[in-house]
Structures are given as structure tokens and as C-alpha cells.
Amino acid sequence: ETGIALGAKVTLRLEHPDAPRLASLAMAEIRRLEQVFSLYLPDSALVRLNRDGRLAEPPFELLECLALAGSVHAASEGRFDPTVQPLWQAEALAREAGVPLSDADRAKAQALIGWASVRLEPEAITLNPGMALTLNGIAQGYVADRVAALLAGHGLTRALIDTGEMVALPDGDWPVQ
């Protein structure tokens, strides 16, 4: 089974007598999670959070992935920071205009970056005005892990899940190029 999700090619290789049904379940889960994490789907939870600065009753998966992102931010001493999205957007706008990003626009974008300003609570996620998040450095792996757990929960013991990040069941038993 192959497709596209979260801007990456998705490939599922399953060894199971009921592989077609399990692949359909896995692809449905990937599509569901894409509605949480995508920066490209206009109604995804992440797009709504970035647009509105607040997301009431956020999906559990978004809270869990952001909590993981916070742990990675701390472990990397701030080198991993999902709040970098305003800088990515500023760079993209400058590229589209065919000009280098100005120092003033860079400083304006950088002023909006800072993990400490993200407030995660079960009832709402809140960002400071102008802030935006990207989970491109973590969401694909999160989705692959969730799909692996789903498939394992249905008794599948041999699978290779590639959502831009790979997970294998069992670990280390697949040739990967």
C-alpha cells in the first residue's frame, strides 16, 4: 500500500493473511492523524492552532506529540524548536518574491520563536500572538509509531511502515535501502 501523507510518500509492507484490510485500517489512521498534524490541510488541528493562536479541546495526539517535542527541545538545549514556523514562513515568502530575507523581517520572525511561550493544557493549547508551530521534525515518526502500535494491536507481527520515518515490526528485521 502506498500514498502521500504529511508531505511524504507513505509505504506499508505487511506480511499477514489479512494484509489488505489491515493496510486499509493503517491508511485510515494515517489520514486521521494527518488531520491533526498537517500544515497543508486547511482544517487540520495544527493549522487551526497556528491561525487562531488557541485550540480548544485539542486532540490527544497533538498534546502528546507537543509534550514529546517539549522533551526533545529540553534535551537538545533548545536546538529543536517547533516554534520556528514563523521563520520558515518568512524565508518562504522571501524566496517566492525572489529576494533574500531582510534583516528586519528575520528579526521580526525570530521574535516570535520560543518554546517557553507555548502553553499546553488538556483543555487548550495557546500560543502568543503571531507564533506558529511546525511538527515536521517529529510528526512523521509519531505517526509511524502510532500505525505500528495499531497494527501490532491487530496481531500483525511483520510490517515495515514508512511515513517519511520508518518503523519495522519486528525491529531490525527488514532490509532498508
N, C-alpha and C positions, 0 to 999 in steps of 0.2 A: 504494500500500500504506500503510495506517495502523494504528496500535496505540498502546499505552501502555507505556512503559518508564522506569525511574528517576523515576517520578512525573510524567512529562511525556508529552504527545502526541507520537508519532513519525509522521513522514510521509516517504515516499520517493517521489520523482518521477524516473522513469528513462526515458530515451529509448534504446531498444535493441531489436532484434528478439526477444531472449531475456529481455525485462524481467521477466516473471513468475518465471522461475527465479532470476534474479539478485536480485529482491526477496525471494524466499524465503531465499536464502543470506544476504542482508543482515539480515533479521529474525532468522534463527537466530544470527548473530553478535551482534546486539543482545541477544538473550536470554542468550547465553553470558556476555557482559560484564556484564549485569545481575546474574548470579550472583556476580560479583566485587565490584561497587560498590554494590549496593543496601543501603539502611538498612532496608528493609521486608521483604525476603525473609529468613526466619529462619535459613537455612543459607548465606547469601552469605558470601564471604570477609571482607568488611568487618564484618558483624555478628558473625562468629565472633571476629575480632580484637578488636573492642570488648568483647565478652562475656568473653573469656578473657585479654585483655591480651597475648597472644602468638599468632602464627600461624606455625606451622612450614611450610616449603616453600610460601611464598606464590606465588600466580600471578604470572607475569612482568608482566602488565598492571598489577597492583596496585603492584608495586615501581616500575615505570616511571612510573605516574601520581603516586605519592607522591614520587618523585625530582623530577618536574616541579613538584609542589606545594611542595617544599622550595626550588626555584629561585624560584618566584613569591613565597614567603614572604621570601626574602632580598631579592629585587628590590623588594618592597613595604615593606621595612624592618619586617616583622612584621605589617603590616596584614592580609594574607591569612594565616590560620592555621587549618588543618584540625582542630586540636585543640580548637576552640571547642565541639565537640559537647556536653560536659557543661553548658555554659551554656545552649545551646539546649534541652537536656532539662529543666533546672531551670525555665526560662521556660515550657515547655510544661506541666509538672506544675502550676505555679502557676496558669496560665490554666485548666487543667482543673478545678482546685479553686475557681476564681473569685476568687482573691486575688492581690495583687501579689507579686512575688518579694521575699522578705525580704532585708535587707542581709546577714544571716548566711548564707542559702542562696546568695546571689550570690557572696559571698566564698569560700564552700566550693567552688563550681563554678569560679570563676576560679583558685583554687589548683591546679586540675587541668589548666590550659591552659598549653601551652608546647611549641612545635615542637622545641626542643632535647632534649626527653625522648623523642622518637620515634627508635628505633633500627632502621634499615633495613639488612638484610643478606640476601643471596640465600637463606640457609638459614632465616631467620626475621625477622619484624617483631615488635618488642617495644615495649610501652607501659608507662609507670609505672602502678601500681595506681590504678584509678578513672578513668584517662584514656579518652577515646574520640575517634574521628575522624569527620568528615563530609567527603565529597568533593563535596557538592552544588554547590560553586562551580567545579568543574573536570571532573568525571566525564562530564557530558553532552557537553561539547566533545571530550573524549578519545575517547568512543565514536563520535561523528560522524566524527572524523578516522580512526579505525580502519576504520569502514564505508566511507568514501571510498577508503581505500587498498585494501580488499578488492575493491570494485567496479572500481577502476582496474586492479587486477591481473587482472581477468577481461575486460579490454578495453573497459569502459564508459567513454565519454568525455563523456557528458552526463547529469548527475544533480543533484538537489537533495536533500540529506539533512538532515532536521530532527529532532533528538533533544532539543529544548529549546535547542539551539545548532545553528546552520546551517553546512553546508559545501556548496559548489557545485563541480561539475566541468563545464566549466572555471570558474575563479574569475571572479566578476563578470559572468557571462553570463545571470543569471536575475533576472527581476523579483520582488522580495520585498516584501510588504506588512506 
